Amino acid sequence: MLEVSSQMIQKMTKIDSKLQLKYGNKHSINSTIRQKLFDINGHFRQMSVSDASILSNWIGELQIAAVDGSVNQTKGEYPHVIYFFQALARTLKGSEKWEFDIYTPLLEDLGDEEIENQKRIRSKRMAELELMVAKAMMEENNIKVILMDGSLTHYAIDAPRLWQEVKQLALMKNTLLIGVTEEVGTSFLYQELDLEFHEAQGQQLVYDRDLLFGVLKQGEMLFMENVQHKPNVYTAWLRPSTDPAVIGVDILIEQSEEMDQICDFLYSTTPREGRGIPLFLDMIDRDVRISDKLVEALVEQYIHPELKQRLLSPKRFDRLY
């Protein structure tokens, strides 16, 4: 049994009370939030489960692919770290494209400002690798849909040149690019609701994921034409499983006529009792993940022991207890 001090328990209890006071009555205002969104032109739609024949007709002779990436690092503090990256694109038929990279700030001669910029290397390099495998997959296969892990806008921000290449290739080959966001971090819907509404409810649900928690019914999507603030993409919010949290779905504006069919496809390929992510994308996430054991094995095998001890071994790991 883990021993916890009474002082720690008291502080946790106080935090819980404050959270309950601020967020605890969310379920009681869900119907009000729903009505308010409807009043400002929110379009609620019950998605359809497509059977095998419908999906087959929609996909035709093309393939379905998903892309995800993973990054892990050694157990030190910046800049005494090595980052390990890999990205995977895979089709349902088993065709795969991989990309790998390794980076350490120890090999860079950086000033203070450059060091701050280098801390973005994780998201930038990860975006590049994921776009590289997506591009290679489209170049060598006829793809109907590519599921990307996360918002499409982060690719445009972190890897703008590659993003434009992938976007243009997708449009040329009529491949649907779909960004699936598990942790919705936007506040577009929240900002659309007037200040009086927020004050009346006594809550500060700053993020759309908090605002929509439990608001959508299972199998329902929400689309709002007047709340599309991401450049060059359209976004819808979905609840494809029993999990009351929503996911975000980004598609290219040029492919907006496919929004309903895309959402039906995602709903049809998501486990009802799962966490709301299409099964195939979840499988790619599992297979591409870089484990701590792999990182430790690579360092142990390929980094000189003296350099490992000097540069990559934090003193806290040398404790005798």
Summary of the structure (lengths in Angstrom):
residues: 321
radius of gyration: 22.7
end to end distance: 18.9
largest distance: 66.2
contacts: 940
relative contact order: 0.15
helix: 49%
strand: 19%
